[in-house]
Amino acid sequence: MNRNCSGSALLLVLALAACSTDDVVSPLKVAAGPKFALSSTSGVGNYIILMKGSGIASGFADRVASLGGTVTWAHADAGFATVSGLSDAAAAKLSATSGVGQVQRDVDISLNTPVPPTEADVSEIGDPTANSQANPATGLRYVWQWNMRLIQADVAWAAGKLGSPSVTVAILDSGIDYDAPDLTGLVDLSRSVSFMDDYVLATDEAATNPPKLSDNAVTTRFFPTRNAISDYNGHGTNVATQVSSKAFALAGVTSRTTLIGVKVLGSNGSGSLGTVLSGVIWAADHGANVANVSLGGGFPKSGNGQFVGMINKVFNYAKQKGMLIVVSAGNSGIDLQHNGNQYSSYCDAPHVVCVSSVGPASALLDQDEPAYYTNFGKNSVDIAAPGGNADAAHGFPPSARPWGADIASWVWSYCSKTRIGSWTIPTPTVPPAPPAIPTPNLTVCVAGNRLSGYIGTSQAAPHVAGLAALLVAEYGPGQPQTIKHLIEQSGDQIDAAFGRSRINVKNALGL
């Protein structure tokens, strides 16, 4: 996921030219991702608030209301809040309130995958109530999973290292198709949450009249029996499956780890920095031992110290709660080590594990080949993991894969049954007629018999989160830095520009 920002509050300048180092050939450069954008261009917007110290300032909600806004999220221990509906002038007045520290206009973010996902029909593979949870290597499409074999997850499964239900990984993403055949029973809905009360336009998306519905509004109006984390995009389901899966069709690194969904991106893959930070706090407070944040990007450090301070404070809070945060390095082919004044979200945040991507390109040969799109940088990226690849140098020619001739080494999962493919936008009505309501149109994945393949550092990160969950099961909770060290020191050696190693599950568990 890549982000840029425009406007006086935050001008993002992502340098897309990959700066090669002396000991590495940089990955091929790819097009720029979506840009950071201010949370509203209509004169009012959303703001992120840090208090002075911990606690929420006395009378804070009343003060926000008096200025025309609404508190949408507040957390006393972290001294953090989000507010909607304020003008810039009102925000300036709020910043002068006793006990209020930093007040910063929120910014919108959007997913940017290197290649659009693909699909495969698996209607013929049998009874979806069956599973291979005790032996994930017997999953009916496990032969497609070059990624799990590369990191020797199968050796761990054979030794009975399947993860523990007492260990929880939070998936901060677009939600989870929690009753898909590979995920049913693994997602704790009682601790899951959706922060998507607003429909956030993607950077390259045109507004419609009437506007499209937020994820929470879609659930309430069209899917009232579904949990609010139902995945209307598909990205979060793919990410979640790499961490933990019952392995009916496809294995995860673990098969018994508990997942919680923390929805911080909407159906179009867009959200905001405020939803991400709120999601990190939620996960830390609701028993997550590990959080997977497959989101990235960056912004200039100079002039944006408030953003850096906000991110650091929230991530420090998570560490104090004993939660390890795994983040994706990003998909822009950038050398993070020589990226000048740029802050890399969230690889530059404290205490995280930053993950680059490897995978086979034109043939299933060198599976540790750095992905053509991955960000890299010695001392900036911590670890590498399988995220998929393609032969960008030759125009993505098809080559032999276990699933047939194809352009890429995909990382597979079930396609979310509730993925929205398009919207029907009605003609706006004129008052006093009831307002027109856009209707979401689901894809063919609604039948529950299709797989989705993705590539990206978004897919690499959850392999690391799954390994972290196995190590927490072995060594106990509340040791995020110890778990990080074990992951880094136990992997297979690769070019140091892409991490200290590429994860190896067998080695990490001492098998």
N, C-alpha and C positions, 0 to 999 in steps of 0.2 A: 504494500500500500504506500503510495507516494502522495505528498501533500505540498502545496505551495500556498502562499498567503499574499493577498494584495490589500492595499489600504494603508493609511498612515500608522495604524497600530502595529501591523506586522507585514513587512514586505519580504516575501520569500524569494530567494534567488538560488534555485537548485542548479549547481554546475553539472551539466549532463556529460561533459567530456570526462571520461575516466582517466585519472592520472596514474600512469603506470609507475611501479617502483622498480628498483634495480633487479629484484629477484622474482618478478611475476609478470606475465603477460596479461594485461587487463582484459576482462570479458568484453565482448562486442557491445557497443553502445546501443541503447534502445530509445524510443521516443519518450519525451517527457510525460510524466504522469499528471493527473489532475492537480489543480492549484489550490492552495489554501484560499479561502474566501471568508470575509467577515460574515458573522452569523445572520445578518440581515442587511438589506440595502434600503429598507423602507423608512428609515428614520428612527426605528427602535430595534433593539436586538437583545441577544443573550449575553450574559457576563459571567465570568468566573471570579469568585471572591476568595481571598485568603484573609483570615483574621490575624490579628496581632497575638501570636501565641496560640494556645489551644482554646477551645470553647467558642461559642457563638456570641457575638456582641449583644449586650442587653438591649431588647427592643428592636433587634435587627429586622425581623419580619414586618413589624409595624412601620419601620422607617422605609423599607423597600416599598410597601403598599402605598405609603404617602407620596412616594415619588412616581407612582403609576406602574410599578412592577410587581412580580410575584416570585417568591422563593420556590424554586422547583426541586431543590435538593440541598440538604444541610447536614453536616456531620461535625459534632462538637469536638470529639477527640482529635480529629485531623485538622480542625479549624478551617473547614472548607465548605463552600456553598456555591450553588449556581442560581442565577436569577434571570428571568425573562421579562421582556416588555419595557426595558428602560431606554430612554434616549441617552445620547452622549452627555447632555447637560445634566440629566438626572444621575447618571453614573458618576460624574464628577462630584456631585453633592454627596452621593453615598460614600465615596472614598474619604470624605472629610468627617464621616461619622465616627464617634469614639469607639475604639475597639476594632475598627475595620482597617485592614492593612492594604493589600493589593486588590485593585479592581481592574480587570482586564477583559476587553471585548472577546467573546468566544470566537473560535474559528471552526469552519466546517471542513470535513475531511471526506475523501472518497477512495474506495478501493481502486487499485490499478494492477490488473493481472497482466503478465507479459504476453500471454496468448489466451484468447477466449476459451472457456472450458469446452470439453467435448462430452458426448454421451454414448452409452452402449446399452442395448436392450438385453435384459437377462430374464425375460419372461419364462424361459424354459428350465431354470435351475432348481425348481422344486419347492418343497414345503417351507415357507418363510418362518414357521414356528421352530424349525430345527436350528441348532447352532453348534459351533465348534469351540465353545468357550474354554473347554478343558484342553483343547489341542488346536490352537488357531491355524496351524499349518494345514489343517484339513478343510479350511474354508473353500467354498466352491469356485472362487476366482482367485485363490491365493497364488496360483501360477503367474498371475499378472503383477505380483507385488515384488518386483526387483528391489524396491526400497527397503522392505523388511528383511530380505535376505542379505542385502548389503551391510546392514548394521548388526547382523547376526542375532536378531531378535528371536529367530526360530530356535537357536541354541538355548536361550533363556527359557523359552516355553517348554522345551523338552526336559529341562531341569526343574520344572514346576514353578518357575518364576513368572507368574501371571498377573501380579499386582494384587492389591488388597482393597476391598470395598471401604475400608476405614480411611483410605487416602483419597483426597478430593483434588481434582484439577478443574479450575474455572476456565471456561472458554469465552473470552471477551471478543465478540464477533457479531455476526448477523443473526444469531440464534442457532437452534439445533432442531433437526427433525427427530425428535426424541423417541418416536415410536417406529422409526425405520427398523428393518429386520436386524441390522447390526448394532443398533443402539438401544433397543427397547429394554427397559429395566435398569439401564446404567446411569440415567440422568435423574438427579434428585430435583424434582420440580419444586419441592417445598423451599428450596434455597436458591432457586433460579429467579431471574428478574429481567424485565425489559425497561430500558430507559428511553425508548423511542416514542415519545409523545408527539414529536414533530416530524413532518416529512421534510428532510433536508435535501435540497436540490444538489445533485452531483454537479461538479464544476462545468461539465460540457452539456448539461441538461437544461432544456428550455422549460420555463414555467408554463403551466396550463391554467385555464380558467374554465371551470372551477379547479382548484389545486388538488393534486393527488392526496390520498389519505396516508397518515402516519401508520406505522406498523401496529401500534396499539389500537388505533381506530379501525384498521382492517380486521384485527382479531375480534373486536367488540361487535362490529357490524356483520361481517361475513363468516367468521369462524368462531362463534361464541363458545363452542365446546373445546376449543384448542387452548393450550397454555400460551401465555403471552410471548414465550421464547420461540414459538413456531417459526421456522426459518423460511422467510419469503424471498431469500436471495440464493441460498445454496452454499455459499462460501463457508459459513460457520459449521455446517454439517460435515463438509469434507475435512475441515480442520479437526473437529471433534473426533472423527472416526480414526484418525491417525494416532490419537492418544489411547483410546479405549474402544474395543469393539467385541461383540459376541462372536464375530467371525463366521456368521452364516455364509456370507459371500466373501468378505474381505477382513483381514486381520488388522488390529491396531498394535502398537507396541505392547500394550497390556490388554487383558480381556476382563479384568474384574475391577479396575479403578473406577471410582464414582466420578461422574461429571456434573458440573452445574453450568447452566447457560446464563451468561450475562450479556444481554443484547445491547450493544452500543452502536450498531450499524443497522440501517433500515433496508428495505427491500431493494433499493437501488445501490446498496453498498456504501451509503453515505451516513455520516454521523457528525460528531463534533468532539473537540478536545475535552470539553466539559463532560460529555457522556463517558468518554474513555476514563478520565480521572475518577469520576463517580463510580464507574465499574470496578476499578482497581480497589477502591475503598470497600465497596460492597463485598467483593471476593475475599478480601483479607478479614472482614468482619464475620463472614459466614463460613468459616472453617476451611477455606481452600488452602491446601499445602503448596500448590503450584498454580500459577495463572499463565495461560498462553495468550499473548497479545500479538497476533499476526498483523500488525499495523506498523508503518514506518514513514519516512519522509525527513523533513528538516526545515530549519529556518535560520537566519543570521543571528548569531549570539549577541552582537553589539546592538544595543537599543532594545533588546527583547529579554532583558534580565528577569522581568516579571514572569514570563512564560517558563524560563528555566527554573526559577524559584518554585513555581507552582508544581511543576512536574517532579522536581527533586523532593519537595515536602511530602507529596503523596506517595512516592515510591519509597521514601524512607519510612513512612508510616507502615507500609506493607511489610518491609523487612522486620520492623519491630514486632509485627504480629506473627512473624515466622514464615511468611509466604515468599517463595522464590518466583520471580517473574521472568518468563522466557519471551523474547521478542524477535521479530524477523528483521534482518538487516536491510531489506528493501530491494527493489527491482530496477534500479536505474543505472547499473554498471559503474557506480561511483566509488572511487578510492576514499573511504572514510578517514583513513590515516592522514591524507594530504588534502583535506577538504576545507582548509582555511578557517574562515569564520563561521562555518556552518555547524549548527547543532543538529545532530542526527537523532530523530525521534524514532525509537526510544533507546537506541544503542548508547547514547551519551548519558542516559539516566543512571543513577547510582544502583548498584547491586544487581543489575540484570544479567541474563545470559543472552548475548546477541548472536544470531544464527544466520550463516550464509548457506547457499544452496549448491549441491552437486548432483550429478546424474548423468546417465549415458545420453549421448547425442544421436548420431546417425545410425548406430548399431549398438547392441547390448555388449559392448566391449569394456571401455574404461568407465566404470560406473562412478568413479571419483572425479570425473571431469568437472571442473567448475562450470556452473550454469552460465550461459551467455549473458544473462540479465542481472546476475547477483551483484549487490554491493559487496565490497571487500575492504581490507585494510588491516595490516599487522598492528596489533595492540588496540584495534577498534572492534574487530569482530572476534568473538570468543571461541566459536565452535562452528563446524559445518555439519550438515545433515542432508539426507536426500529430499530434494524438492522438485526434481524433474528437469528436463533439458530438451533441447532441440538443436538441429544443425543449422544455426542461423547463418553461418558462413556460406551455405549453399542453398539458401532460399527455402529452408525447411522441406527437403525432399522426403517423400515417404520411404521408410525402410522397415525391415521385418521386426515385428514386435509379437509378444505372446497373444495379443488381441487382434493381430493382423497388421498389414502394412499401414504405417502411420507416420506423422511428422514429429511426434514428441514422445518422450518417456513420461507418461502421465502418472500422477498420484491419485488413486481411485477411491471412491466412496459411493454409497447410494446417493442418488439425486434427491433432493428434498421434495417431498410430495406437494408442498405448498409453495414451491418457487413460482413467483409471478413473472410471466414472460412479457406481458403488455398490459395496457390500461385502455378501457373504453371511456372516453371523455365525452360526457353529454353536453349538449348545448346549454350554456348558462341560462337559468331561469330569471325572470323579472319579478321582484317582489310585487304582491304578497305571496306568490307561489312558493312552495318549499324549495330550498336550495337544491340544485342538481348535485348528484353524488357520483364521482368516478367509480367504475367497477374494475377490480383487478381480474385479469385473465390468467389462470394457471397454465403451466406447460403440460406436455404429455407425461411428465414425471408424476402427475397426480395419481397414476395407476399404481405407483410404488414398485415398478419393475424395471427401473432404469438406473444405470450407474453414471456418475459424473467423473471426469478426469480433469485435474487442475495441475498447473505447474507454477512455482513461485517460491520465494522465501517464506511466504505464508504457509506453504506445505512443509517446508523444512523444520520450522520452529516446533510444531506439535510432536515431531519425532523426539525432540529433546525433552519436551514436557512429559512425554510418556516415559522416557528413561528416568527423568527426575522422580516421577511417581513410583517407579520400581525401587529406586534408591531410598525414598522416604519409607516405603514398606519394609526395607531391610534395616535401616539405621534409625528410624524414628523421626517424628515431626520436629519442627522448630529449629532446623539447622540449615537455612538456605545457602549460606556461604560454603559450608562443608559439602553440600550436595553439588553445588556449582564446581567446586574444586575436583570432586571425584569424576564428574562428567568430562571436564577438560583434560585431566591427566590420564584417563583410561582409553582414549580414542586411538584410532589409527592415524599415523602421521600423514599429513598432506602439505601442500604449499602453505607456509605460515601466513601468507596474506589472506587466507580464507578461514583462519581460525587456528587455535592451538592444536587441533586434531579434528578428525571426523568421527562422530560418536560410534562407539562399539558397545552394544548392550552386553554381550558376553563378557568382555573385559571389565566393564564397570561393575559387574556383579561378582567378579572374581571366579568365573567359571572356567 
